[in-house]
Amino acid sequence: MDVKKKDIRALTKDQLRDFFVSQGDKAFRGNQVYEWLWQKSAHSFEDMTNISLQTRQMLTDNFVINHIKVDQMQRSSDGTIKNAVRLHDDLIVESVLIPTPTRTTACVSSQVGCSLDCKFCATARLKRMRNLNPDEIYDQVVAIDNESRLYHGRPLSNIVFMGMGEPLMNYNNVLKAIDKITSPEGLGMSPKRIVVSTSGVPKMIKKMADDGVKFKLAVSLHSAIDDVRTSIMPFNATFPLKDLREALGHWYAKTKNRITYEYVVWRGINDRKKDVDALVEFCKFAPSKVNLIEYNPIDDGEFQQADYKALDMYVNILEANNITVTVRRSRGKDIDAACGQLANKNKA
Ligand code: SAH
């Protein structure tokens, strides 16, 4: 990468318009280039065919477009696609396309690696290398949208921030990316079709609520008992359940948006009745539903999916307490694309 040249996509539309005026051109040229960059996702200035050759050269001399590159695409037998995405500094993140009969969902990454230390997650072992910038997040969505059209004959319908990283530890950039995804000048998607999944950073959940965001919130809960949660998600010692609960109450009061709790049931960890009872109590705090997700093994057996009896107990007790619960099957396991398996395995 040429260090002297600026990343043109770091400029707002107004900054781009001002730049053209400073070059003695019309502000309108800024709109045209902006449209190429965002609506048409141009990878190079040469693609901008309604811009004069001379102007394209001037842009090439001054700027770069740090577009992501899909380095490797893997297709699962169940239709799931995993992209290994190369960033301008050669770091790699992964994103996933998950098709179902009624929707196509993009699962995108927000950080290279992750700063949190969930014991059951492969990404946690990579440690956090850096935050993704807004256009690197946006590009992942565009790449998946293109693949969805190509392989499934329909555009992307939903986005989940459940790839690598903790989105609320890269909040500003995630928000900017979502602004672009939902803006008519970007992809024009409804924020209601976007889910941000967090391991639960109370201060940031409150901030999101105060910022009036319109997307949905999912929390990776996995246990409603502090000791248990801290043993599998050690940062829970810093952000205990009491603080998380209070932040979620604030979220619901401000947004009136129901919260989804993601929850894996592991043998010998959270498969007792008292674990379910604690979850029921936690769910009473704010309107919510529970997604019981299948464990995707990443290690040599330290964690094991609980048996069906334990899952049935969860479903029965939650339903008896009028809490909506769904049991989710994993997708894309054969290509290491399922929850918690994203770890750049092929690039190791
Ligand atoms: N950092 C965010 C988003 C990334 S993880 C978060 O924690 O929510 C996306 C989901 O996959 C989370 O619910 C996470 O707890 C879950 N997950 C992580 N490792 C997993 C594994 N090995 N099997 C199943 N789910 C896993």
Boltz pocket constraint, residues with backbone or C-beta under 6 A from the ligand:
constraints:
  - pocket:
      binder: B
      contacts: [[A, 120], [A, 121], [A, 122], [A, 161], [A, 162], [A, 163], [A, 164], [A, 165], [A, 166], [A, 167], [A, 197], [A, 198], [A, 199], [A, 200], [A, 218], [A, 219], [A, 220], [A, 262], [A, 263], [A, 264], [A, 293], [A, 294], [A, 295], [A, 296], [A, 297], [A, 298], [A, 339], [A, 340], [A, 341]]
      max_distance: 6.0
